[in-house]
Amino acid sequence: MVGIDKIIHLPRASALRELTDEQPSGGIEIRRAMSNGREETMTRKLSAVIVVCLLVSAGLFGLIIASLQLNTPAQAKPDKVDGLNVPSGRIPQAIKNNRYPRTYFPGTEKVGKDEMRIVALGTGMPNQSPSNVAAAFLVELGNGESFLFDMGTGSTDRLAGLEADYSALDKVFVSHLHTDHAGDIAALWVGGWLNGRYTPLHVYGPSGSSPELGTKVHVDHIRAAWAWDVTSRAGTLPNAGGEIEAHEFDYSKTAVIYDKNGVKVTTFPAIHIRDGSVSFRLDWNGLSFVFGGDSVPNKWFAKEAKGVDVAVHEAFFTPEQWMEIAGFPYKQAYWVTSVIHTPPEGFGKLMSMVKPRMAVAYHYWNHRDIELDIFEGIRKTYGGPLAMADDLTVINVTKDHIEVREATINHDSWPQGTSKEWDTAPRGEPATGLMSDWLNKGKLEGMNPPPTQSID
């Protein structure tokens, strides 16, 4: 058996790296990494402190606070670094000579101009656990673009922890319409709109055996189901951000479905319980990524993933594991694990055929005893590079190096805030007239304070 140290390659770099380049001027920068993985940045303006102290002694503190309240612009705005939005106060650093920190802290690293960064947002099951939300992978490219592959239930929680730029998260490629692969599309649509996306959310997904089982009807139903929500936000938020558009393609064909800015996404059929499942391949700048979704091993994956840089594919439970975990009888357990999914030994055989630079196994509960059994099953049939992905596994890819590590997020983090582009995007008047007169007359007047700034 290959040793555990062979699962992933980890650098010898320290887990914490001093960030000293391009420090902001005008104050003293203090940066510390907390024991729970948080990074806090505090800038103290010493001259301002002295002035405030003098004002307090002069009895003018209340006056200055009132002035600040009236004249301070809206907060919670992202900073711009190399034209990209980052959380306020963060200064992403360039990685040099492949010396990656042991842990990825969101917002601290630039994606190199010839680099791809892959983050496993969710790697679990439809019956998710707190440590394993459902399937979703984020791919960030050195050209500034981001792509989401699946958006399973709970995955937007992980996305929030990354403090991502939601204005860039406007494309989702859905492998099939199970909840553990598409259950958080509505949450991304509305939450992303509030958090900075001012353009439509584009959902690329397969057709089904009939129109009502395809992506277009699925998205139409999402739009209809959340009409109460979306129409009530009209005017307050940018018009276009409230739109969701389906791009349905023929699930039975191998075809390019996205080709812009040097990025090409190809779809090909997958075999999973019924017509309408697919896998995807992304190519950009000589780098490649294949996302398998759910499928048994098949000829299309074997062809399209051949020699790819990173191949993500499910490595499901064995029948015996599923009997123990879920209590299924053997007949049903075998059906679930080995007829409609790919168990560990099948994953290993498939990866031995395609020989990726890095094989990535996912779609199981990451309990340590289960994961080690799955790992051992894979190693019976595959001896190549392997990452056992869990939620927030990070994979950095260049032409000469692949780095696998984990992200640490602040579970109390806020979204990075809306941009100036979001502020100025076209919008109509705030939604009014949506409430019956008798209901509106039930308000208790004078309870909420009046505005302290102009709202004209």
Secondary structure, 3 states (H helix, E strand, C coil): CCCHHHCCCCCCCCCCCCCCCCCCCCCEEEEEECCCCCEEEEEECHHHHHHHHHHHHCCCHHHHHHHHHHHCCCCCCCEEECCEEECCCCCCECCCCCCCCCEECCCCECCCCCCEEEEEEECCCCCCECCECCCEEEEEECCCCEEEECCCCCHHHHHHHCCCCHHHCCEEECCCCCHHHHCCHHHHHHHHHHCCCCCCEEEEEECCCCHHHCHHHHHHHHHHHCHHHHHHCECCECCHHHCEEEEEECCCCCEEEEEECCEEEEEEECCCCCCCCEEEEEEECCEEEEECCCCCCCHHHHHHCCCCCEEEEECCCCHHHHHHHHCCCHHHHHHHHHHCCCCHHHHHHHHHHHCCCEEEEECCCCCHHHHHHHHHHHHCCCCCCEEECCCCEEEEEECCEEEEEEECCCCCCCCCCCCHHHHHCCCCCCCCCCCCHHHHCCCCCCCCCCCCCCCC
